[in-house]
Structure formats: structure tokens, C-alpha cells
Amino acid sequence: MLGSLATRERRPLWGWLSFLLILGIGFSLVMAGRARSSAIAEVALDAELTAQTELAPLLEPRDLVSPIVGERATDLGNEIDASILSVSRIDAVRIYSSIGRILYADDPAIVGTRPSYLRDLTFQVANGDARSAVRGGMVQTFVPIWLVPDGTVVVAEMSQVLGPVASKTTAPWYRVALALTALLFASLAMFVVTSLARPMTMPVQVYHPTGG
């Protein structure tokens, strides 16, 4: 069986099969990328809802206008841990003013600072809609929050580790791509073998005339 598959005449078959396997690998990787983007969009929406329904009720008017420090920071941190971090996929919460000043973070040392790379983003979110980005292996969702209509707006950053977010949806497609890659190597090997094989020769039957 293997000998018949390795004949030179089978070379086009292995060539076409290799081409189809390459297409299959490409399709699998594209679908994995789409699944990853879909998963990120889904968790970003969950993070936005969490910020609006769980985080906002924990805030007081004073939290929106000045850095949250001291006992108030401790109390808010405990409430965030109990109602958000321990019961959802959110791993970290920060709160920014519209101009990018950190009003709340789990690290007190950075409260009151203004990360330059976030100034434009926080201003745009505070005056528009929620946005999400992937940075440093984290899915960061920035959500505008206010306590009263036309009141002060702050921006909540809800961060989640990207790995668990994407693995469930992308893993099946990556497994398919891996299996197709293994088949591709086998197909290419057979293509090389059939290219090196000698052409089959048909036996020539010679008829000898018989005398009358």
C-alpha cells in the first residue's frame, strides 16, 4: 500500500493535498484570531457592566474629585474585593479622573500620579464611551462612571488577565492547526519521496510469430 502511494505518479496528489492542508492551517489561525477578538469583546462588555452596576454604587461624591487615600481607600478596597474581585473575572480596579490622575489603586504609592500614556484616553472615555485595550498581557476596559446626571465623570479601569480569557475559545482552533501541520509535514515528505522515485515502466510484451 505504501509503495503504491510513493510512486512518482502520485506526486500531484501529494502536492494538492499539501496545498489544501496549508489552506486549512491558515483558516484555523484566522478563526483562532476571530475567536480571540470575540472573547475579548465579551469580557470587555462584562467589565463595563460590572463597573456600572457594582463599582459605581460603592463610590461617594468625594471619591470623584480627589485622590482616595487613608481609611477611605482601605474601606473602598475591601468593598471592591468583596463585591468585584472575589466574585468575578476582574483582577484589578483603578479609578482615574478625566485628565488621567489616579484617584484609586491598590498601590497607594501611585495614587495622585498622572500616567502620561493614559491622559488622552481617559479624557476621551470620560466624554464618550467605554473602550478596551490589551496591554502587558491584560485586557483593560476603561469605563466612564458618574453618580448624578451631568455630574463629575471618572474613568474606571477594569483589568483581566488575557490568557484565561482567550484560551477557551482559541485552544480548539490551535489544536486543529497543530494537527493539520503534522499532516502537512507528512504530505510534504511524501511529495519529496514521490519526486525522487523512478518512473514506473510498463512491461512490453513481444509477440513472436509462429510458423505455419
Accessible surface in RSA format (square Angstrom, percent):
REM  Atomic radii and reference values for relative SASA: ProtOr
REM  Chains: A
REM  Algorithm: Lee & Richards
REM  Probe-radius: 1.40
REM  Slices: 20
REM RES _ NUM      All-atoms   Total-Side   Main-Chain    Non-polar    All polar
REM                ABS   REL    ABS   REL    ABS   REL    ABS   REL    ABS   REL
RES MET A   1   182.28  94.4 133.17  88.1  49.11 116.9 113.57  96.6  68.70  91.0
RES LEU A   2   125.96  70.1 120.95  86.5   5.01  12.6 121.96  85.7   4.00  10.8
RES GLY A   3    53.66  66.2   0.00   N/A  53.66  66.2  41.86 114.9  11.80  26.4
RES SER A   4    54.38  45.9  44.77  59.7   9.61  22.1  42.34  90.2  12.04  16.9
RES LEU A   5    45.00  25.1  45.00  32.2   0.00   0.0  45.00  31.6   0.00   0.0
RES ALA A   6    20.95  19.3  18.22  28.1   2.72   6.2  18.58  26.2   2.37   6.3
RES THR A   7    30.18  21.5  26.60  27.0   3.58   8.5  26.60  35.7   3.58   5.4
RES ARG A   8    78.30  32.9  74.94  38.2   3.36   8.0  12.49  17.1  65.81  39.9
RES GLU A   9   102.30  58.7  75.92  57.4  26.39  62.8  67.10 129.8  35.20  28.7
RES ARG A  10   101.07  42.4 100.49  51.2   0.58   1.4   6.47   8.8  94.60  57.3
RES ARG A  11    85.64  36.0  85.64  43.7   0.00   0.0   4.43   6.1  81.21  49.2
RES PRO A  12    82.04  59.8  73.05  66.6   8.99  32.7  81.86  67.6   0.18   1.1
RES LEU A  13    89.29  49.7  81.57  58.4   7.72  19.4  87.14  61.2   2.16   5.8
RES TRP A  14    32.21  12.9  32.21  15.6   0.00   0.0  32.21  17.2   0.00   0.0
RES GLY A  15    24.88  30.7   0.00   N/A  24.88  30.7  18.56  50.9   6.31  14.1
RES TRP A  16   167.23  67.1 165.10  79.9   2.13   5.0 137.31  73.2  29.92  48.5
RES LEU A  17    66.86  37.2  65.05  46.5   1.80   4.5  66.22  46.5   0.64   1.7
RES SER A  18     6.61   5.6   6.61   8.8   0.00   0.0   6.61  14.1   0.00   0.0
RES PHE A  19    99.28  49.7  97.26  60.2   2.02   5.3  98.80  59.9   0.48   1.4
RES LEU A  20   101.48  56.5  93.76  67.1   7.72  19.4  94.11  66.1   7.36  19.8
RES LEU A  21    17.52   9.8  16.50  11.8   1.02   2.6  17.52  12.3   0.00   0.0
RES ILE A  22    91.39  52.0  88.78  66.1   2.61   6.3  88.92  64.0   2.47   6.7
RES LEU A  23    96.05  53.5  88.74  63.5   7.31  18.4  91.28  64.1   4.77  12.8
RES GLY A  24    21.14  26.1   0.00   N/A  21.14  26.1  20.38  55.9   0.76   1.7
RES ILE A  25    26.50  15.1  26.50  19.7   0.00   0.0  26.50  19.1   0.00   0.0
RES GLY A  26    31.94  39.4   0.00   N/A  31.94  39.4  31.28  85.8   0.67   1.5
RES PHE A  27   118.56  59.3 112.59  69.7   5.97  15.5 117.04  71.0   1.52   4.4
RES SER A  28     2.14   1.8   2.06   2.7   0.08   0.2   0.00   0.0   2.14   3.0
RES LEU A  29    89.05  49.6  80.09  57.3   8.96  22.5  80.45  56.5   8.59  23.1
RES VAL A  30    82.48  54.3  74.21  67.2   8.28  19.9  81.14  70.5   1.34   3.6
RES MET A  31    47.40  24.5  46.83  31.0   0.57   1.4  43.32  36.8   4.08   5.4
RES ALA A  32     0.25   0.2   0.14   0.2   0.11   0.2   0.14   0.2   0.11   0.3
RES GLY A  33    33.62  41.5   0.00   N/A  33.62  41.5  31.07  85.3   2.55   5.7
RES ARG A  34   159.68  67.0 151.23  77.1   8.44  20.1  50.40  68.9 109.27  66.2
RES ALA A  35    18.15  16.7   9.99  15.4   8.15  18.5  17.50  24.6   0.65   1.7
RES ARG A  36    86.58  36.4  86.58  44.1   0.00   0.0  20.54  28.1  66.04  40.0
RES SER A  37    68.89  58.2  61.58  82.2   7.31  16.8  34.35  73.1  34.54  48.4
RES SER A  38    71.17  60.1  61.56  82.2   9.62  22.2  32.16  68.5  39.01  54.6
RES ALA A  39     7.06   6.5   4.08   6.3   2.98   6.8   6.78   9.6   0.28   0.7
RES ILE A  40    20.69  11.8  20.69  15.4   0.00   0.0  20.69  14.9   0.00   0.0
RES ALA A  41    62.92  57.9  50.88  78.5  12.05  27.4  57.06  80.4   5.86  15.5
RES GLU A  42   106.70  61.3 100.41  76.0   6.29  15.0  34.44  66.6  72.25  59.0
RES VAL A  43     3.76   2.5   3.76   3.4   0.00   0.0   3.76   3.3   0.00   0.0
RES ALA A  44    11.29  10.4  10.40  16.1   0.89   2.0  10.67  15.0   0.62   1.7
RES LEU A  45   100.24  55.8  97.15  69.5   3.10   7.8  99.62  70.0   0.62   1.7
RES ASP A  46    57.97  40.6  55.65  55.4   2.32   5.5  22.87  53.8  35.10  35.0
RES ALA A  47     0.37   0.3   0.00   0.0   0.37   0.8   0.24   0.3   0.12   0.3
RES GLU A  48    45.50  26.1  45.50  34.4   0.00   0.0   1.12   2.2  44.39  36.2
RES LEU A  49    89.45  49.8  89.44  64.0   0.01   0.0  89.45  62.8   0.00   0.0
RES THR A  50    22.99  16.4  21.01  21.3   1.98   4.7   4.25   5.7  18.74  28.3
RES ALA A  51     0.00   0.0   0.00   0.0   0.00   0.0   0.00   0.0   0.00   0.0
RES GLN A  52    75.54  42.2  59.36  43.4  16.18  38.5  22.85  48.6  52.69  40.0
RES THR A  53    83.67  59.5  66.18  67.1  17.49  41.7  62.70  84.2  20.97  31.7
RES GLU A  54    75.80  43.5  73.36  55.5   2.45   5.8  13.20  25.5  62.60  51.1
RES LEU A  55     0.00   0.0   0.00   0.0   0.00   0.0   0.00   0.0   0.00   0.0
RES ALA A  56    14.57  13.4  13.78  21.3   0.79   1.8  14.00  19.7   0.56   1.5
RES PRO A  57    96.59  70.4  57.03  52.0  39.57 143.8  69.77  57.6  26.82 166.7
RES LEU A  58    39.06  21.8  29.91  21.4   9.15  23.0  33.46  23.5   5.60  15.1
RES LEU A  59    13.09   7.3   0.34   0.2  12.76  32.1   0.34   0.2  12.76  34.3
RES GLU A  60    66.04  37.9  65.24  49.4   0.81   1.9  25.57  49.5  40.47  33.0
RES PRO A  61   104.93  76.5  98.37  89.7   6.57  23.9 101.54  83.8   3.40  21.1
RES ARG A  62   136.77  57.4 129.88  66.2   6.89  16.4  61.26  83.7  75.51  45.8
RES ASP A  63     2.74   1.9   1.93   1.9   0.81   1.9   0.91   2.1   1.84   1.8
RES LEU A  64     9.53   5.3   5.85   4.2   3.68   9.2   5.85   4.1   3.68   9.9
RES VAL A  65   104.53  68.8  69.46  62.9  35.06  84.5  75.77  65.8  28.76  78.0
RES SER A  66    50.96  43.1  49.75  66.4   1.22   2.8  31.85  67.8  19.12  26.8
RES PRO A  67    52.00  37.9  40.62  37.0  11.39  41.4  40.62  33.5  11.39  70.8
RES ILE A  68     5.54   3.2   1.19   0.9   4.35  10.5   4.54   3.3   1.00   2.7
RES VAL A  69    94.80  62.4  84.84  76.8   9.96  24.0  87.22  75.8   7.58  20.6
RES GLY A  70    53.46  65.9   0.00   N/A  53.46  65.9  42.21 115.8  11.26  25.2
RES GLU A  71   141.42  81.2 126.27  95.5  15.14  36.1  49.89  96.5  91.53  74.7
RES ARG A  72    30.02  12.6  25.12  12.8   4.91  11.7  18.82  25.7  11.20   6.8
RES ALA A  73    23.36  21.5  20.15  31.1   3.21   7.3  20.46  28.8   2.90   7.7
RES THR A  74    83.72  59.5  73.89  74.9   9.83  23.4  55.54  74.6  28.17  42.6
RES ASP A  75    62.30  43.6  59.95  59.7   2.35   5.6  15.75  37.1  46.55  46.4
RES LEU A  76     0.00   0.0   0.00   0.0   0.00   0.0   0.00   0.0   0.00   0.0
RES GLY A  77    18.75  23.1   0.00   N/A  18.75  23.1  13.61  37.3   5.15  11.5
RES ASN A  78    93.54  64.5  87.32  84.4   6.22  15.0  26.38  63.5  67.17  64.9
RES GLU A  79    70.69  40.6  65.80  49.8   4.89  11.6  28.02  54.2  42.67  34.8
RES ILE A  80     2.30   1.3   2.30   1.7   0.00   0.0   2.30   1.7   0.00   0.0
RES ASP A  81    73.11  51.2  73.11  72.8   0.00   0.0  14.28  33.6  58.83  58.7
RES ALA A  82    67.81  62.3  50.72  78.3  17.09  38.9  55.71  78.4  12.10  32.1
RES SER A  83    36.31  30.7  25.19  33.6  11.12  25.6  31.61  67.3   4.70   6.6
RES ILE A  84     0.32   0.2   0.00   0.0   0.32   0.8   0.32   0.2   0.00   0.0
RES LEU A  85    55.39  30.8  39.94  28.6  15.46  38.9  40.08  28.1  15.31  41.2
RES SER A  86    75.23  63.6  35.58  47.5  39.65  91.3  41.37  88.1  33.86  47.4
RES VAL A  87   107.22  70.6  68.60  62.1  38.63  93.1  78.65  68.3  28.58  77.5
RES SER A  88    47.49  40.1  19.15  25.6  28.34  65.3  30.44  64.8  17.05  23.9
RES ARG A  89   131.27  55.1 116.59  59.4  14.67  34.9  71.74  98.0  59.53  36.1
RES ILE A  90     7.31   4.2   4.42   3.3   2.89   7.0   4.42   3.2   2.89   7.8
RES ASP A  91    75.88  53.2  51.10  50.9  24.79  58.6  15.62  36.8  60.27  60.1
RES ALA A  92    32.97  30.3  29.81  46.0   3.16   7.2  32.91  46.4   0.06   0.2
RES VAL A  93     6.92   4.6   1.00   0.9   5.92  14.3   1.22   1.1   5.70  15.5
RES ARG A  94    70.49  29.6  70.31  35.8   0.18   0.4   5.48   7.5  65.01  39.4
RES ILE A  95     1.00   0.6   1.00   0.7   0.00   0.0   1.00   0.7   0.00   0.0
RES TYR A  96     0.22   0.1   0.22   0.1   0.00   0.0   0.00   0.0   0.22   0.3
RES SER A  97    20.13  17.0  19.82  26.5   0.31   0.7  19.99  42.6   0.14   0.2
RES SER A  98    36.31  30.7  34.94  46.6   1.37   3.1   8.65  18.4  27.66  38.8
RES ILE A  99    85.61  48.7  82.43  61.4   3.17   7.6  85.45  61.5   0.15   0.4
RES GLY A 100     0.00   0.0   0.00   N/A   0.00   0.0   0.00   0.0   0.00   0.0
RES ARG A 101    83.70  35.1  83.70  42.7   0.00   0.0  12.57  17.2  71.13  43.1
RES ILE A 102     2.15   1.2   2.15   1.6   0.00   0.0   2.15   1.5   0.00   0.0
RES LEU A 103     3.30   1.8   3.30   2.4   0.00   0.0   3.30   2.3   0.00   0.0
RES TYR A 104    15.46   7.2  15.46   8.8   0.00   0.0   4.55   3.4  10.91  13.4
RES ALA A 105     6.33   5.8   0.00   0.0   6.33  14.4   0.00   0.0   6.33  16.8
RES ASP A 106   112.72  79.0  84.58  84.2  28.14  66.5  41.72  98.2  71.00  70.8
RES ASP A 107    63.01  44.1  60.18  59.9   2.83   6.7  21.84  51.4  41.17  41.1
RES PRO A 108   110.06  80.2  97.08  88.5  12.99  47.2  98.31  81.2  11.75  73.0
RES ALA A 109    86.20  79.3  50.00  77.2  36.20  82.4  62.88  88.5  23.32  61.8
RES ILE A 110    43.58  24.8  43.44  32.4   0.14   0.3  43.58  31.4   0.00   0.0
RES VAL A 111    22.90  15.1   3.71   3.4  19.19  46.2   3.71   3.2  19.19  52.0
RES GLY A 112    21.05  26.0   0.00   N/A  21.05  26.0  12.65  34.7   8.40  18.8
RES THR A 113    65.36  46.5  59.13  59.9   6.23  14.8  61.60  82.7   3.76   5.7
RES ARG A 114    86.40  36.3  69.71  35.5  16.69  39.7  12.86  17.6  73.54  44.6
RES PRO A 115    27.01  19.7  14.93  13.6  12.08  43.9  26.86  22.2   0.15   0.9
RES SER A 116    84.23  71.2  65.89  87.9  18.34  42.3  33.25  70.8  50.98  71.4
RES TYR A 117   129.25  60.3  98.35  56.0  30.90  80.4  86.15  64.7  43.10  53.1
RES LEU A 118     1.06   0.6   1.06   0.8   0.00   0.0   1.06   0.7   0.00   0.0
RES ARG A 119   100.45  42.2  98.15  50.0   2.30   5.5  25.00  34.2  75.45  45.7
RES ASP A 120   108.03  75.7 104.50 104.0   3.54   8.4  25.53  60.1  82.51  82.3
RES LEU A 121    31.24  17.4  28.08  20.1   3.15   7.9  29.93  21.0   1.31   3.5
RES THR A 122     0.00   0.0   0.00   0.0   0.00   0.0   0.00   0.0   0.00   0.0
RES PHE A 123   114.18  57.1 114.18  70.7   0.00   0.0 114.18  69.2   0.00   0.0
RES GLN A 124    79.40  44.4  69.84  51.0   9.57  22.8  24.26  51.6  55.14  41.8
RES VAL A 125     0.01   0.0   0.00   0.0   0.01   0.0   0.01   0.0   0.00   0.0
RES ALA A 126    13.58  12.5   1.80   2.8  11.78  26.8   1.80   2.5  11.78  31.2
RES ASN A 127   104.55  72.1  64.51  62.3  40.04  96.4  29.50  71.0  75.06  72.5
RES GLY A 128    41.29  50.9   0.00   N/A  41.29  50.9  25.53  70.1  15.76  35.3
RES ASP A 129   118.25  82.8 109.78 109.3   8.47  20.0  31.43  74.0  86.82  86.6
RES ALA A 130    26.99  24.8   5.71   8.8  21.27  48.4   5.91   8.3  21.08  55.8
RES ARG A 131   118.20  49.6 109.90  56.0   8.30  19.8  39.41  53.9  78.79  47.7
RES SER A 132    53.67  45.4  24.09  32.2  29.58  68.1   2.14   4.6  51.54  72.2
RES ALA A 133    34.93  32.1  26.20  40.4   8.74  19.9  34.91  49.2   0.03   0.1
RES VAL A 134    64.18  42.2  33.64  30.5  30.54  73.6  33.64  29.2  30.54  82.8
RES ARG A 135    92.53  38.8  86.33  44.0   6.19  14.7  45.93  62.8  46.60  28.2
RES GLY A 136    78.92  97.3   0.00   N/A  78.92  97.3  44.68 122.6  34.24  76.7
RES GLY A 137    41.60  51.3   0.00   N/A  41.60  51.3  29.62  81.3  11.98  26.8
RES MET A 138    45.47  23.5  45.47  30.1   0.00   0.0  32.56  27.7  12.91  17.1
RES VAL A 139     0.00   0.0   0.00   0.0   0.00   0.0   0.00   0.0   0.00   0.0
RES GLN A 140    22.39  12.5  22.39  16.4   0.00   0.0   0.00   0.0  22.39  17.0
RES THR A 141     2.71   1.9   2.71   2.7   0.00   0.0   2.71   3.6   0.00   0.0
RES PHE A 142     0.42   0.2   0.42   0.3   0.00   0.0   0.42   0.3   0.00   0.0
RES VAL A 143     0.00   0.0   0.00   0.0   0.00   0.0   0.00   0.0   0.00   0.0
RES PRO A 144    10.78   7.9   9.26   8.4   1.52   5.5   9.26   7.6   1.52   9.5
RES ILE A 145     4.39   2.5   1.55   1.2   2.84   6.9   4.39   3.2   0.00   0.0
RES TRP A 146   127.47  51.2 112.52  54.5  14.95  35.1  89.62  47.8  37.85  61.4
RES LEU A 147    59.84  33.3  28.36  20.3  31.48  79.1  31.34  22.0  28.50  76.7
RES VAL A 148    90.18  59.3  89.64  81.1   0.54   1.3  90.17  78.3   0.02   0.0
RES PRO A 149   115.69  84.3  99.94  91.1  15.75  57.2 102.81  84.9  12.88  80.0
RES ASP A 150   158.35 110.9 109.08 108.6  49.27 116.5  42.01  98.9 116.34 116.0
RES GLY A 151    24.38  30.1   0.00   N/A  24.38  30.1  14.38  39.5  10.00  22.4
RES THR A 152    70.32  50.0  53.88  54.6  16.44  39.2  33.97  45.6  36.35  55.0
RES VAL A 153    38.61  25.4  31.79  28.8   6.82  16.4  31.79  27.6   6.82  18.5
RES VAL A 154     0.33   0.2   0.33   0.3   0.00   0.0   0.33   0.3   0.00   0.0
RES VAL A 155     0.00   0.0   0.00   0.0   0.00   0.0   0.00   0.0   0.00   0.0
RES ALA A 156     0.00   0.0   0.00   0.0   0.00   0.0   0.00   0.0   0.00   0.0
RES GLU A 157    11.79   6.8  11.42   8.6   0.38   0.9   0.14   0.3  11.66   9.5
RES MET A 158     0.00   0.0   0.00   0.0   0.00   0.0   0.00   0.0   0.00   0.0
RES SER A 159     4.92   4.2   4.92   6.6   0.00   0.0   2.81   6.0   2.11   3.0
RES GLN A 160     3.77   2.1   3.77   2.8   0.00   0.0   1.36   2.9   2.41   1.8
RES VAL A 161    67.00  44.1  64.57  58.5   2.43   5.9  64.57  56.1   2.43   6.6
RES LEU A 162    23.70  13.2  23.70  17.0   0.00   0.0  23.70  16.6   0.00   0.0
RES GLY A 163    42.21  52.1   0.00   N/A  42.21  52.1  37.76 103.6   4.45  10.0
RES PRO A 164    90.27  65.8  78.52  71.6  11.75  42.7  84.09  69.4   6.18  38.4
RES VAL A 165    14.57   9.6   3.78   3.4  10.79  26.0   7.42   6.4   7.15  19.4
RES ALA A 166    10.48   9.6  10.48  16.2   0.00   0.0  10.48  14.8   0.00   0.0
RES SER A 167    55.08  46.5  49.97  66.7   5.11  11.8  41.55  88.5  13.54  19.0
RES LYS A 168   176.64  86.2 153.47  94.2  23.17  55.2 103.91  93.5  72.73  77.5
RES THR A 169    57.60  41.0  48.47  49.1   9.13  21.8  53.61  72.0   3.99   6.0
RES THR A 170     8.15   5.8   8.15   8.3   0.00   0.0   1.13   1.5   7.02  10.6
RES ALA A 171    31.91  29.3  27.32  42.2   4.60  10.5  31.72  44.7   0.19   0.5
RES PRO A 172    58.45  42.6  55.94  51.0   2.51   9.1  57.47  47.5   0.98   6.1
RES TRP A 173    75.31  30.2  75.07  36.3   0.24   0.6  58.01  30.9  17.30  28.1
RES TYR A 174   107.92  50.4 103.37  58.8   4.55  11.8  71.27  53.6  36.65  45.2
RES ARG A 175   151.58  63.6 145.32  74.1   6.27  14.9  70.21  96.0  81.37  49.3
RES VAL A 176    66.28  43.6  62.90  56.9   3.38   8.1  66.13  57.5   0.15   0.4
RES ALA A 177     7.48   6.9   7.32  11.3   0.15   0.4   7.48  10.5   0.00   0.0
RES LEU A 178   129.31  72.0 125.71  89.9   3.60   9.0 128.47  90.2   0.84   2.3
RES ALA A 179    56.03  51.5  47.00  72.5   9.03  20.5  55.03  77.5   1.00   2.6
RES LEU A 180    36.35  20.2  36.35  26.0   0.00   0.0  36.35  25.5   0.00   0.0
RES THR A 181    40.24  28.6  40.24  40.8   0.00   0.0  30.47  40.9   9.78  14.8
RES ALA A 182    62.84  57.8  50.38  77.7  12.47  28.4  56.20  79.1   6.64  17.6
RES LEU A 183   101.50  56.5  99.33  71.1   2.17   5.5  99.58  69.9   1.93   5.2
RES LEU A 184    21.43  11.9  21.43  15.3   0.00   0.0  21.43  15.0   0.00   0.0
RES PHE A 185   136.29  68.2 130.82  81.0   5.47  14.2 131.16  79.5   5.14  14.7
RES ALA A 186    55.90  51.4  46.50  71.8   9.40  21.4  54.82  77.2   1.08   2.9
RES SER A 187     2.33   2.0   1.16   1.5   1.17   2.7   1.94   4.1   0.39   0.5
RES LEU A 188    72.63  40.5  72.30  51.7   0.33   0.8  72.45  50.9   0.18   0.5
RES ALA A 189    53.04  48.8  44.31  68.4   8.73  19.9  52.00  73.2   1.04   2.7
RES MET A 190    31.92  16.5  31.92  21.1   0.00   0.0  11.51   9.8  20.41  27.0
RES PHE A 191    72.90  36.5  72.90  45.2   0.00   0.0  72.90  44.2   0.00   0.0
RES VAL A 192    82.43  54.2  81.56  73.8   0.88   2.1  82.43  71.6   0.00   0.0
RES VAL A 193    69.54  45.8  66.58  60.3   2.96   7.1  68.17  59.2   1.37   3.7
RES THR A 194     0.00   0.0   0.00   0.0   0.00   0.0   0.00   0.0   0.00   0.0
RES SER A 195    30.76  26.0  21.98  29.3   8.78  20.2  19.72  42.0  11.04  15.5
RES LEU A 196   143.29  79.8 115.25  82.5  28.04  70.5 118.66  83.3  24.63  66.3
RES ALA A 197    26.98  24.8  14.79  22.8  12.19  27.7  25.61  36.1   1.38   3.7
RES ARG A 198   214.98  90.3 200.09 102.0  14.89  35.4  71.44  97.6 143.54  87.0
RES PRO A 199    85.35  62.2  76.86  70.1   8.48  30.8  76.86  63.5   8.48  52.7
RES MET A 200   122.12  63.2  97.23  64.3  24.89  59.3  89.81  76.4  32.30  42.8
RES THR A 201   119.91  85.3  98.11  99.5  21.80  52.0  70.56  94.8  49.35  74.6
RES MET A 202   156.41  81.0 141.23  93.5  15.18  36.1 116.24  98.8  40.17  53.2
RES PRO A 203   123.61  90.1  93.79  85.5  29.83 108.4 105.81  87.4  17.80 110.6
RES VAL A 204   131.68  86.6 102.08  92.4  29.60  71.3 105.28  91.5  26.39  71.6
RES GLN A 205   132.29  74.0 108.89  79.6  23.40  55.7  40.02  85.2  92.27  70.0
RES VAL A 206   101.50  66.8  79.69  72.1  21.81  52.6  82.72  71.9  18.78  50.9
RES TYR A 207   172.92  80.7 151.21  86.0  21.71  56.5 121.13  91.0  51.80  63.9
RES HIS A 208   146.07  79.8 128.26  89.2  17.80  45.5  85.40  88.0  60.66  70.6
RES PRO A 209   131.50  95.8  99.81  91.0  31.69 115.2 111.78  92.3  19.72 122.6
RES THR A 210   128.39  91.3  99.63 101.0  28.76  68.5  73.99  99.4  54.40  82.2
RES GLY A 211    79.15  97.6   0.00   N/A  79.15  97.6  41.82 114.8  37.34  83.6
RES GLY A 212   130.30 160.7   0.00   N/A 130.30 160.7  75.18 206.3  55.11 123.4
END  Absolute sums over single chains surface
CHAIN  1 A    12901.9      10551.0       2350.9       8481.5       4420.4
END  Absolute sums over all chains
TOTAL         12901.9      10551.0       2350.9       8481.5       4420.4
